[in-house]
Amino acid sequence: MSQTTRVSDEATLDLLANHCIAARTMIDAVGTPVMRRLVDLLLFEVGVALSAPITRSAQVTALRPVLEPAE
């Protein structure tokens, strides 16, 4: 997974989390306890995905120097 892909995935997951939080607010108002548990589980899984470490190849790309040293 490239760093660009990770950033894109992270932005998408962040948007998903925001939508889940909005849904949770509505569920609190008119939903059932089962709906609440399900949205909480979804929020937990989105949080896990957001906190997943980046892959080694993405770390190498992220840490590559801007200017390559002269040989």
C-alpha positions in Angstrom: 0.0 0.0 0.0 1.5 3.3 -1.0 1.5 6.3 1.3 -0.9 8.1 -1.0 -3.3 5.2 -0.8 -3.0 5.1 3.0 -3.8 8.9 3.2 -6.8 8.4 0.9 -8.0 5.4 2.9 -7.6 7.4 6.1 -9.6 10.3 4.7 -12.3 7.9 3.6 -12.4 6.1 7.0 -12.5 9.5 8.7 -15.5 10.5 6.6 -17.1 7.1 7.5 -16.6 7.7 11.2 -18.2 11.1 10.9 -21.3 9.6 9.2 -21.4 6.8 11.9 -21.3 9.5 14.6 -24.2 11.3 13.0 -26.1 8.0 12.7 -25.4 7.3 16.3 -27.0 10.6 17.3 -30.1 9.8 15.4 -30.2 6.3 16.8 -30.0 7.7 20.3 -33.1 9.8 19.5 -35.3 7.2 17.8 -33.5 3.9 17.6 -33.4 0.6 19.5 -30.8 -0.7 21.9 -29.8 -3.2 19.2 -29.3 -0.4 16.7 -27.1 1.4 19.3 -24.9 -1.7 19.8 -24.5 -2.2 16.1 -23.5 1.4 15.4 -21.1 1.3 18.4 -19.5 -1.9 17.0 -19.2 -0.2 13.6 -17.5 2.8 15.1 -15.1 0.5 17.0 -14.2 -1.3 13.8 -13.6 2.0 12.0 -11.4 3.2 14.8 -9.4 0.0 14.6 -8.9 0.5 10.9 -7.9 4.2 11.4 -5.3 3.2 14.0 -3.8 0.4 11.9 -0.1 0.9 11.4 1.1 1.8 8.0 2.9 -0.9 6.0 6.7 -1.1 5.8 6.7 0.1 2.2 4.6 3.1 3.1 7.0 3.9 6.0 10.0 3.7 3.7 8.3 6.0 1.1 7.3 8.4 3.9 10.8 8.6 5.3 12.6 8.9 2.0 14.7 12.1 2.0 13.6 15.0 -0.2 17.1 15.3 -1.7 19.0 12.2 -2.5 22.6 12.3 -1.2 25.3 12.8 -3.8 27.3 9.7 -4.8 
